[in-house]
Amino acid sequence: MKKSPNTGSSFPSMGGERGGSIIKLIQQGEHQQQDFKFCVNDSRKIARSLVAFANTDGGRLLIGVKDNGSIAGVRSDEEYYMVEAAAKIYSKPEIPFSVKQHLVEGKTVLEVKIEPSAERPHFACDENGKWRAYYRKADENLLATKVMIEVWKRQKSPKGILINYSDDEKFLLDYLTQNLLITVSKYARAAHISFYRAENIIINFLALNILKMNMEDDKASYCLNEDFDRHEWDAGALSGKR
């Protein structure tokens, strides 16, 4: 293994794994857990992909592969250093990653693997120096919403999530038992509460996996998680465990 002179991080030497496994991955195309990059010439752009994978379900970045799946190969070790900069300098918190080299048709493809992170939200630094969170949906890296970011923060908080199971929370569960979806605005109006309170309740329920978020055309709506057991939840509330 060679060593980066600046960070001490290691990267695969030339002559890594050969062909078959990477061909099967490329044949899958781009999807929620896989992205192709023809080359790496901007660490900030790569940071978006790394952050999106870390904030969602993890995934792999195949560098040296065109959007249509044809293999271009990487030019030099410089691609590794660009990925390392994306993960360590242009991502916050830093994102762990692993790298394999695959030799296909005499060309080198880098496979960069990212695990789903318990430290989310991760943020990527854009061209203007602003830190933005991203998530992965299908084959796209999308800007995370304020609600998503707050949910991730609460899920990793050492203080846990405290809910006062009041009539407002009951209203939301009752509504979603009878209806498929609700937005924050609609919930606030129907329950006669402030937008801030409605949003806070929904964030808590998302963090506890009681609700799921649906994003369509940049608009968020919420539904009950199919694994949520209302009877068990109400029994816990009555016994004082909520």
One Martini backbone bead per residue (centre of mass of N, CA, C, O) as a GRO file, in nm:
protein
  242
    1MET     BB    1   0.096   0.036   0.022
    2LYS     BB    2   0.044   0.353  -0.009
    3LYS     BB    3   0.129   0.694   0.093
    4SER     BB    4   0.030   0.981   0.213
    5PRO     BB    5   0.224   1.260   0.277
    6ASN     BB    6  -0.004   1.426   0.450
    7THR     BB    7  -0.198   1.187   0.613
    8GLY     BB    8  -0.134   0.858   0.598
    9SER     BB    9  -0.309   0.748   0.397
   10SER     BB   10  -0.437   0.481   0.216
   11PHE     BB   11  -0.381   0.319  -0.108
   12PRO     BB   12  -0.409   0.146  -0.380
   13SER     BB   13  -0.226  -0.029  -0.568
   14MET     BB   14  -0.132  -0.135  -0.844
   15GLY     BB   15  -0.304  -0.432  -0.922
   16GLY     BB   16  -0.579  -0.512  -0.859
   17GLU     BB   17  -0.865  -0.608  -0.923
   18ARG     BB   18  -1.043  -0.813  -1.146
   19GLY     BB   19  -1.334  -0.740  -1.351
   20GLY     BB   20  -1.614  -0.904  -1.288
   21SER     BB   21  -1.745  -0.747  -1.044
   22ILE     BB   22  -1.753  -0.460  -1.178
   23ILE     BB   23  -1.930  -0.527  -1.419
   24LYS     BB   24  -2.185  -0.593  -1.252
   25LEU     BB   25  -2.212  -0.314  -1.128
   26ILE     BB   26  -2.233  -0.146  -1.390
   27GLN     BB   27  -2.494  -0.296  -1.499
   28GLN     BB   28  -2.686  -0.150  -1.285
   29GLY     BB   29  -2.612   0.128  -1.263
   30GLU     BB   30  -2.761   0.398  -1.147
   31HIS     BB   31  -2.834   0.455  -0.795
   32GLN     BB   32  -2.881   0.496  -0.465
   33GLN     BB   33  -2.586   0.312  -0.430
   34GLN     BB   34  -2.488   0.443  -0.719
   35ASP     BB   35  -2.204   0.611  -0.881
   36PHE     BB   36  -2.078   0.790  -1.158
   37LYS     BB   37  -1.732   0.879  -1.266
   38PHE     BB   38  -1.525   0.983  -1.505
   39CYS     BB   39  -1.401   1.207  -1.309
   40VAL     BB   40  -1.169   1.407  -1.097
   41ASN     BB   41  -1.188   1.787  -1.059
   42ASP     BB   42  -1.382   1.813  -0.784
   43SER     BB   43  -1.413   1.778  -0.450
   44ARG     BB   44  -1.690   1.910  -0.395
   45LYS     BB   45  -1.861   1.723  -0.576
   46ILE     BB   46  -1.782   1.460  -0.433
   47ALA     BB   47  -1.889   1.538  -0.151
   48ARG     BB   48  -2.188   1.512  -0.219
   49SER     BB   49  -2.189   1.206  -0.257
   50LEU     BB   50  -2.075   1.123   0.015
   51VAL     BB   51  -2.293   1.264   0.187
   52ALA     BB   52  -2.542   1.128   0.066
   53PHE     BB   53  -2.465   0.842   0.146
   54ALA     BB   54  -2.420   0.888   0.454
   55ASN     BB   55  -2.726   1.007   0.494
   56THR     BB   56  -2.836   0.732   0.401
   57ASP     BB   57  -2.740   0.402   0.264
   58GLY     BB   58  -2.509   0.430   0.120
   59GLY     BB   59  -2.221   0.349  -0.106
   60ARG     BB   60  -2.092   0.386  -0.448
   61LEU     BB   61  -1.802   0.501  -0.627
   62LEU     BB   62  -1.735   0.509  -0.980
   63ILE     BB   63  -1.418   0.568  -1.111
   64GLY     BB   64  -1.408   0.563  -1.470
   65VAL     BB   65  -1.724   0.607  -1.536
   66LYS     BB   66  -1.969   0.652  -1.737
   67ASP     BB   67  -2.304   0.714  -1.759
   68ASN     BB   68  -2.328   0.460  -1.978
   69GLY     BB   69  -2.088   0.246  -1.856
   70SER     BB   70  -1.834   0.319  -1.971
   71ILE     BB   71  -1.482   0.273  -1.979
   72ALA     BB   72  -1.212   0.503  -1.900
   73GLY     BB   73  -1.063   0.555  -1.656
   74VAL     BB   74  -0.789   0.643  -1.476
   75ARG     BB   75  -0.497   0.840  -1.473
   76SER     BB   76  -0.431   0.856  -1.151
   77ASP     BB   77  -0.367   0.913  -0.812
   78GLU     BB   78  -0.526   1.184  -0.793
   79GLU     BB   79  -0.812   1.077  -0.738
   80TYR     BB   80  -0.765   0.993  -0.450
   81TYR     BB   81  -0.693   1.275  -0.334
   82MET     BB   82  -0.968   1.400  -0.406
   83VAL     BB   83  -1.137   1.215  -0.225
   84GLU     BB   84  -0.992   1.277   0.040
   85ALA     BB   85  -1.066   1.578   0.039
   86ALA     BB   86  -1.372   1.539   0.035
   87ALA     BB   87  -1.383   1.377   0.315
   88LYS     BB   88  -1.188   1.583   0.500
   89ILE     BB   89  -1.246   1.893   0.393
   90TYR     BB   90  -1.555   1.892   0.235
   91SER     BB   91  -1.645   1.739   0.501
   92LYS     BB   92  -1.911   1.754   0.764
   93PRO     BB   93  -1.811   1.534   0.889
   94GLU     BB   94  -1.597   1.314   0.841
   95ILE     BB   95  -1.556   1.053   0.586
   96PRO     BB   96  -1.547   0.734   0.566
   97PHE     BB   97  -1.338   0.520   0.350
   98SER     BB   98  -1.306   0.293   0.072
   99VAL     BB   99  -1.065   0.130  -0.159
  100LYS     BB  100  -1.073   0.003  -0.496
  101GLN     BB  101  -0.908  -0.168  -0.757
  102HIS     BB  102  -0.989  -0.207  -1.109
  103LEU     BB  103  -0.920  -0.422  -1.387
  104VAL     BB  104  -1.035  -0.309  -1.716
  105GLU     BB  105  -0.930  -0.326  -2.021
  106GLY     BB  106  -0.662  -0.181  -1.902
  107LYS     BB  107  -0.833  -0.034  -1.679
  108THR     BB  108  -0.901   0.195  -1.411
  109VAL     BB  109  -1.116   0.142  -1.126
  110LEU     BB  110  -1.272   0.319  -0.872
  111GLU     BB  111  -1.387   0.204  -0.548
  112VAL     BB  112  -1.603   0.389  -0.341
  113LYS     BB  113  -1.684   0.335   0.001
  114ILE     BB  114  -1.995   0.399   0.181
  115GLU     BB  115  -2.133   0.428   0.486
  116PRO     BB  116  -2.368   0.453   0.690
  117SER     BB  117  -2.428   0.717   0.923
  118ALA     BB  118  -2.424   0.805   1.276
  119GLU     BB  119  -2.324   1.128   1.213
  120ARG     BB  120  -2.560   1.247   1.118
  121PRO     BB  121  -2.510   1.523   0.968
  122HIS     BB  122  -2.369   1.585   0.661
  123PHE     BB  123  -2.144   1.820   0.500
  124ALA     BB  124  -2.096   2.026   0.212
  125CYS     BB  125  -1.876   2.224   0.036
  126ASP     BB  126  -1.916   2.482  -0.159
  127GLU     BB  127  -1.815   2.732  -0.381
  128ASN     BB  128  -1.910   2.951  -0.135
  129GLY     BB  129  -1.859   2.804   0.158
  130LYS     BB  130  -2.111   2.633   0.200
  131TRP     BB  131  -2.297   2.423   0.415
  132ARG     BB  132  -2.443   2.116   0.284
  133ALA     BB  133  -2.702   1.893   0.277
  134TYR     BB  134  -2.741   1.549   0.164
  135TYR     BB  135  -2.933   1.320  -0.038
  136ARG     BB  136  -3.049   1.003  -0.157
  137LYS     BB  137  -3.232   0.967  -0.479
  138ALA     BB  138  -3.177   0.732  -0.649
  139ASP     BB  139  -2.958   0.914  -0.886
  140GLU     BB  140  -2.959   1.153  -0.661
  141ASN     BB  141  -2.845   1.464  -0.527
  142LEU     BB  142  -3.005   1.617  -0.251
  143LEU     BB  143  -3.132   1.855  -0.070
  144ALA     BB  144  -3.177   1.897   0.247
  145THR     BB  145  -3.397   1.945   0.482
  146LYS     BB  146  -3.470   2.078   0.779
  147VAL     BB  147  -3.610   1.824   0.888
  148MET     BB  148  -3.391   1.616   0.830
  149ILE     BB  149  -3.166   1.745   0.998
  150GLU     BB  150  -3.319   1.736   1.271
  151VAL     BB  151  -3.360   1.435   1.284
  152TRP     BB  152  -3.061   1.351   1.285
  153LYS     BB  153  -2.988   1.503   1.544
  154ARG     BB  154  -3.191   1.354   1.736
  155GLN     BB  155  -3.094   1.059   1.686
  156LYS     BB  156  -2.789   1.139   1.816
  157SER     BB  157  -2.884   1.225   2.082
  158PRO     BB  158  -2.808   1.170   2.420
  159LYS     BB  159  -3.103   1.271   2.529
  160GLY     BB  160  -3.303   1.213   2.332
  161ILE     BB  161  -3.672   1.175   2.309
  162LEU     BB  162  -3.922   1.399   2.414
  163ILE     BB  163  -4.273   1.327   2.476
  164ASN     BB  164  -4.585   1.493   2.480
  165TYR     BB  165  -4.887   1.315   2.493
  166SER     BB  166  -5.105   1.491   2.339
  167ASP     BB  167  -5.363   1.604   2.150
  168ASP     BB  168  -5.176   1.673   1.908
  169GLU     BB  169  -5.057   1.390   1.865
  170LYS     BB  170  -5.328   1.238   1.843
  171PHE     BB  171  -5.433   1.385   1.596
  172LEU     BB  172  -5.219   1.287   1.398
  173LEU     BB  173  -5.271   0.982   1.427
  174ASP     BB  174  -5.569   0.990   1.356
  175TYR     BB  175  -5.542   1.112   1.076
  176LEU     BB  176  -5.338   0.881   0.962
  177THR     BB  177  -5.549   0.652   0.996
  178GLN     BB  178  -5.752   0.795   0.772
  179ASN     BB  179  -5.494   0.910   0.624
  180LEU     BB  180  -5.212   0.908   0.430
  181LEU     BB  181  -5.148   1.230   0.429
  182ILE     BB  182  -4.929   1.509   0.547
  183THR     BB  183  -4.866   1.835   0.626
  184VAL     BB  184  -4.764   2.083   0.816
  185SER     BB  185  -4.979   2.292   0.739
  186LYS     BB  186  -5.227   2.107   0.764
  187TYR     BB  187  -5.186   2.032   1.058
  188ALA     BB  188  -5.195   2.316   1.180
  189ARG     BB  189  -5.482   2.383   1.086
  190ALA     BB  190  -5.641   2.131   1.196
  191ALA     BB  191  -5.514   2.167   1.507
  192HIS     BB  192  -5.464   2.464   1.594
  193ILE     BB  193  -5.151   2.526   1.537
  194SER     BB  194  -4.846   2.592   1.501
  195PHE     BB  195  -4.602   2.542   1.280
  196TYR     BB  196  -4.376   2.481   1.481
  197ARG     BB  197  -4.525   2.258   1.638
  198ALA     BB  198  -4.589   2.073   1.404
  199GLU     BB  199  -4.295   2.028   1.317
  200ASN     BB  200  -4.188   1.914   1.589
  201ILE     BB  201  -4.368   1.664   1.599
  202ILE     BB  202  -4.280   1.541   1.329
  203ILE     BB  203  -3.981   1.514   1.397
  204ASN     BB  204  -4.016   1.321   1.635
  205PHE     BB  205  -4.164   1.095   1.472
  206LEU     BB  206  -3.935   1.049   1.273
  207ALA     BB  207  -3.708   0.982   1.482
  208LEU     BB  208  -3.906   0.726   1.585
  209ASN     BB  209  -4.046   0.588   1.327
  210ILE     BB  210  -4.358   0.670   1.288
  211LEU     BB  211  -4.267   0.826   1.042
  212LYS     BB  212  -4.274   0.923   0.694
  213MET     BB  213  -4.115   1.055   0.413
  214ASN     BB  214  -4.234   1.250   0.127
  215MET     BB  215  -4.086   1.329  -0.196
  216GLU     BB  216  -4.237   1.578  -0.418
  217ASP     BB  217  -4.130   1.831  -0.583
  218ASP     BB  218  -4.002   1.946  -0.303
  219LYS     BB  219  -4.238   1.807  -0.136
  220ALA     BB  220  -4.355   1.745   0.190
  221SER     BB  221  -4.474   1.440   0.334
  222TYR     BB  222  -4.675   1.235   0.569
  223CYS     BB  223  -4.657   0.903   0.718
  224LEU     BB  224  -4.708   0.606   0.833
  225ASN     BB  225  -4.547   0.357   0.958
  226GLU     BB  226  -4.600   0.023   0.901
  227ASP     BB  227  -4.457  -0.059   1.194
  228PHE     BB  228  -4.663   0.091   1.350
  229ASP     BB  229  -4.807   0.057   1.686
  230ARG     BB  230  -5.072   0.204   1.827
  231HIS     BB  231  -5.152   0.025   2.065
  232GLU     BB  232  -4.872   0.018   2.197
  233TRP     BB  233  -4.840   0.321   2.228
  234ASP     BB  234  -5.093   0.378   2.404
  235ALA     BB  235  -5.012   0.184   2.633
  236GLY     BB  236  -4.753   0.340   2.706
  237ALA     BB  237  -4.890   0.609   2.772
  238LEU     BB  238  -5.075   0.501   3.005
  239SER     BB  239  -4.806   0.392   3.170
  240GLY     BB  240  -4.577   0.631   3.134
  241LYS     BB  241  -4.354   0.571   2.874
  242ARG     BB  242  -4.368   0.872   2.715
   0.00000   0.00000   0.00000
